[in-house]
Structure formats: structure tokens, C-alpha cells
Amino acid sequence: MREITIDQLDDIARGAAVLGTGGGGDPHIGKLLAKAAMVDRPPVTLLDVNELADDDLIVPTAMMGAPTVMVEKIPAGNEAVSALRRLGDLLGQEIRATMPIEAGGVNSMIPFSVAATFGIPIVDCDGMGRAFPELQMVTPTIWGISATPMAMADDKGNSVVLDTISNQWTETFARSLTVDMGASALIALYPMSGKQVREATIPATLTYIQTIGTVIRESREQHTDPVIAVCEATNGHHIWSGKVGDVERRTVGGFARGTATIEGNSEFDGRTLELDFQNEFLVARAGDDVLATTPDLIAVLDEETGEPVTTEALRYGFRVAVIAMPSDPRWRTPAGIELVGPAHFGYDVPFVPVEQRFGT
């Protein structure tokens, strides 16, 4: 158990955007929402998964929708609290804590806003160890844990509770409702016992996120290479450097989909990298060579500052470095590959661990 104060949120948001692999929402907006909720309130308590009782009720909170929408439609700040209250009333049990369902600039920050407002702790874990675009793409799904009952709330005061027969159906119905809510909604879902959280989630994610964010900040302060520092902190590989030549981006069915092309420089001069994304970066290709694929993590960093660049922020002319990082081992199992591997997203390429492509 430890306390998280407002002055720690900058590093947490920065690190979350790295693991967010381009998705999970704008880290700056997420940080502002968390800071606004934590002002004049006690620090938020961060619990280790081993501090949970077996029968504690833990409810993750997050934002759902296309990250590009948040550029113009910023949450009011009370939607996630409304969703959590609605779900708590339905379950009729005291909520012990909340947690992030994924790593991402907004979705790692929403639980801080909720925890500060609700007066409950956050559990140091998440359901992905990164960000994925669909609700069923979490490790609790592998363990057979239901996403529902799930509560959704929008900025107008509407709220909905879903009860579905599978997590895939949860994604289907919730995505349609999210579009109706203006392509973004705040959600409370995957209610779990303390025992289930210990078994089915990825532990110490927020601590890992904070470490990555701190490494980037300190590398700048010490005038060292932040890209190298991030690779060392994450066992990652620097797979590309260059200038963004084009970004084809569209919002379809509640997702931000598209492709970014990065014209190589230095050792990559004369070649072009294509990055496909669905909220998050999914596949990195240079010509016929596949450099990295989901479920491993692909992140884009500003070449000079090391700041992570999200899919909605990527623009022509940006000088960037692309890194690939190994995913949690659970995503590399047959069940994990079936759920979030390249084939699920329509890519006819095999998953090869990034360390096999680039050496350990």
C-alpha cells in the first residue's frame, strides 16, 4: 500500500501512454481529469493485489470509444462516477476499490478521478498490461470472468446497464450504445472478487507505468537518450526512426482506424514503415517485412523528448522513434493469441515474439 499524490500523475500519465500503444486516450486530458478530482482531497491509496481479501468487490472504470473524439468532446468528469454508482447500487455490495482495465493515457487516469471522488483505493493492476480496442480483450476473459453487469454513462446524464451472455456480446452492444452516446462513454465493468483480481489480472501495472514515465523525464533532465531509456526499462527494441509522411485516419463504428507511414532516416533511410491501428497500433511493416504485431506492444515516441505520441495526435512531419515491447506472457498463450493476435484483426501473418525478430 502506498499513496499517490497529484505531483506523481505527470509521470504516471506519460508512462501509461507508452503502454497504451497509441490508444487509451489523450494522456494530457486524462491527467487533467485526475488532477481536478484530487485537488483538496486526500492522496489516493494504491493497493497491491495481495492486500485484497478474497471477497472484496473490485470494479474497473474506464472510457470507451474512439480516442479521436476526445479531441473535441472532453468528459465532464462525473460520468465514470455515475457509472460506478449505478453498478454498485445494482450489485448491492460495498465496492472496495477500482482499477484500470487497461493501460492508456486516459484509461489509466480515470480510476484516479473515480477513487478520489468516491474515497476508495485503486488496485495496482490492470486487465491487459497495454491497451486493446475491444472490451473482451482482457485477461479476465481468458479466465472466464464476465464483463457484465456493466454500467455506461454519458455527458448528458444518460446511463445504461448491460447483462449479456458473453464478453463478445458485451462489446457488440456497448459499442453501438457508445456511438449513440456521441462515440465516447464512461464505463464500469468486469466486477471481480479480490481472489479473481489476484488470479486473472496483470499485477503492478501502475507501478510499472510510473517507472516508465519517470525514466523518460529523468533522461531528459540528464540529457541522455529517452528512447534508449524506455527500451531498457521495458525490454523493448528500437525498430524504426523517421519522419511521419502521412496519416490516414477515420472514425468507424466507434473506433479510430487507419495507417501511418513513417519515412525512415539514419539506418532506416530509403525505406518506409507502415503502422496500422485500430485505436492502438497493431502491426508494423516495412515493405514485405513484418517488424512487430499484436499482442506485443508497438509505441511511437517523439525522437527527441521521448514523449509518447497517440494515434489521434500523430501528424505529418513529426520526427519519431518506434519501439516494440514484449507483451505479458498470458497474451502469448493459444487463448491469448486467439483473442488478440493478428488473425483476430484480419491480418494473415503469424505472431512472432518481438525478441525473436530482433534478438534478446
N, C-alpha and C positions, 0 to 999 in steps of 0.2 A: 504494500500500500504506500502511495506517495501522493503529494499534492501537485496539481498543475495550475500555475498562475498565468495571468494574461501575458506576461512578458515571455513565456515559453511558446506561445501559439505561433509566432512567426516561423520558428524552426520546424514545428510540427506541420504546419500548412505546407511549407516548402518540401519537406520530405514526403508528405502524403502525395503531392503532385508528381513526384518521381515514381513512386509505386503505382500511382494512378494510371500510368502508361498512356497519357494523353487524355484520359476521361476522368470521370468522377467530379467534374465541375471546377469552376474557377477558384483557385486557392485563395485569391485575394478576397473574393466575396464571402467564401466560407469563413475566413479568418475574421472578417468584419462582423459577421453574424454572431460568431462565438464571443468576440470581444464585447459586443453590445450586451449580450446576455450576462457576461461575467462581471461587468462593471458594478461596483458597490455590492457584490455578493462574495461569499467566501470562496477560496480556491476550490476547484473541482478535484474530488478524490479519484485516483486511478487505482483500481483493484487488480491484483494478479488473479489469474483463473483459479489458482489453488486456494484462494481466500473465500471462494464461494461455497455455500452449503449446497448439498445435493438438491434440496427442494426450493432453492431461491428461484424467483422468476426474473429472467433477463429478457429484455425486449430491445432489439436493434432498431435504430431510427436512421432515416436517410432521405435523400431526394431522388426521385425517379423522373426520367425524361431526357430530352436532348440537351446536352450542355450548351449548345449554341443559343438556345432560347434564353438562358440566364443572362446573356449579354445585355438584353433589354428588359427582361422580366425577372427582377430580383425578388426573392421571397420576402414576405413582410416580417418574418421572424417567429410567428406564433403557430405556423401551420404544423410543424413537427410535434410541438407540444399538444396541439389539439388531437392529432392522430394518436399519440401515445395515451392521452387521457381516454379517448374513445375505446381503445383496445383494453386499457386497464379496467374500465367500467364493465366491459363485456366479460372479461375473464374473472372478475370478482376476486382478484388476489393482489396483494401489495407487490408492486414492481420494485425489485431490489436494486436494479441497475439497468442502464442502457449500454450499448456498444455500437461501434461502426460495423456495418455489414460488408463494407469494402474499404480499401484504401483509395483515397482520392481527395482532391483539393477541397471540395465541399463535403463529401460524404465521410471524411474523417473529422470534419469540424462540426457538422450538425449535432452529433451526440454531446459535444461540449456545451452547445447552446441549450439543448434539452436538459442535460444534467444540472447546469447552473440554475435554470428556471424551475425545474422540478425538485431540486435539492436532493438528487440521488447521485451515486458514483457512476463512473464509466469502467467497464472491464477492459483490460489491456489485451485485446484480441480482435480478430475480425473474421469474416467468412470467406476470404479469398486470398489474402496476402498481396493483393493487387486490386485492380478494378476490372470488371467484366460488364457487358452491356445488358444482360438479361437477368431477371430475378432468380431463376432457378440455378444460375451458375455460381453456386456457393458450396463449400464443403458440407454444410448440414444436409444438402440434397443427397450427397453420397451416403450419408448416414441414415437416410430415410426420414428426416425431420421435415415436417410440413411448414410451408411458408405462411399458412393461414391458421387461425384467423388473422387477417391483415387489415389495417385501417389506413385510409388515404384521406388527405385534406388538401384543399387548395386555398388560394389567397382571397377567395370571395366568401369563405365561411362554409363551403360545402364539405361534407365528409361522407365516406362510404366504408362499409366493412365487407370484406370478401371471405367466402368459405368455399374452397374448391377441392376437387378430387385429386389434383396433382399440382406440383410446383410449376409444371409447364403451363397448365391451365391458369394458374395464378398470373403468370407472365402475360398470357394472352389477354385475359380480361383487364388486368391492371394497365396494360399498355394502351388499350382502347380508351379506358377512363382517363388516363393521363393526357391523351390527345384532346379529349373533350374538356379537360381542365386547363387547357392552354399550353399543352406539350410539356408541362412540368407539374409535379405534385410532391408533397412531403408524405412520408410513409412510416408506419410502424409495423413490423412483420417478424416472422420466424421467432415467436415466443418460445423460449427454451428454459429448461431447468438448469441449475448450476452444474449438475452432472453432465447434461448434454453439451453445455458450453465447453467444459473441460475435454470432452471426447471429440467433438465434431468441429471445433473452430481452430483457427491458427493463432497460437498464443504469442504474446509480446509484440504484436504488430505496432502498436502506438509507440512503444519504446524504440523499436527499430526505425520507425518513421522519424522520430525526433533525432535519432543518431544521424540519419542521412541528412536531414536539414541542417544540423549543427556542423557536419563535415563541410557542406557547401559554404556556409557562412564563414567558417574559420579558414577555409582555403583562400577565400577572397581576402580576408583580413591579413593573411600571411603571404599573399601574393604568390600562391602556388596554383597548380592547375586543378580546377574544381572537377573537371571531367575525370581525370585520373583518380582524384579523391573519392568520387562516387563509385567508380568501378572497384576500387579497393574495399570500400565499405559494403558493397553488395555482391562481391564475387562476380561482377559484371564484366562485359567486354565492349570496348570501343570499336564499333563495327563500321562507322561512317562519319565523315565530316564534309561539310559543303554549304552551299547557298540554296535556300528554298527557291525553286524555279517556278513552281505552280502549285496551287491547292484547289482541287475540285471538291466542293463541299455542298451537301444538300441535307435538308431535314426530311426524313421519310419515315412514316409510321412511328414517330416518337423517338427516332434515333438520328444522330448526326453521322452520315455516311459519306465516304469519299476517298480520295487518293491524293497524297502529297508527293511531289517529285523534288529530289534534292540533288543538285548538280555538284559532283564531287570536286574537292580541292586537295592539295597536298598529295598524299599517296593514292587518293581516290580520283585524281584529276582525269578528265576524259570519260568518266563513267557517270551514270545516273542511277540513283536509288529511288524506288517506288515504295511508299508506305501506304498500305490500305488500312482504313479504320472504320469501325462501327462504334462510335463514341470513343473507344480505345484503339490503339494501334495493334493490328492483328498479324500482319505479315510484312516483312521487309525483303525486297527483291532487287537485285542489280542484274538486269538482263535476264538470263536463264538461271542465274544463281539465287537460290533462296538462302538468305542470311540468318533469319530468325522467324519463328512463328509462335502463335499462341499454343500452349498456355505459358510459355516463357514470356518475360516482360520486355517490351520494347519502349524505350523512353527517348524523348528528344530534349536536349539541353541547349541553352544558349552557349555558344562555343567559348565565350569569354567569361561570363559570370557563373555558369553552371546552373542558372535558374531553369527549372523545368518549363517546357512550352506545351500547352494543351492543344488538342485538335482544333478547338474554336479560336485559339489565339494565333495559330500558325499563319504566317503571311509571307508573300513574295519578298525576297531579299534578305530574310533572316539568315544569319550565319549560325549554323547549328552543328552539334555533335549528336550522333545516335548511339545509344548503348543498348545492349541486350543483357538481361539478367536471368538467372535460373529461377524457375517457379518453385513453389513449395512441392515437396515430393508427392503429396497426395494428388496433385494435378497430373502427375506423370504415370499414374496407375491406369489400367484399362478403363475403369469407371470414370476417372478424371478426363482422360483423352476423349472418351465418348461424349462427355458433357461439354467440354470447352476446347477440344482440339481443332485443327484446321478444317477437318471434314464437316464439322458442325456449321461452320460459316461458309461452306461451299467451295473450299479450296482443295484441289486434288493434289495435295502434297503431303508427304508423311511428316509427323512430328519427329524432329531430331533435337535432342538437348543442345542448348547453345554451347556448352562446354565441349561437346563432341565436334561441333562445327569449327570452333576457334581454339581448342586446346584448353586444358585445365588452368 
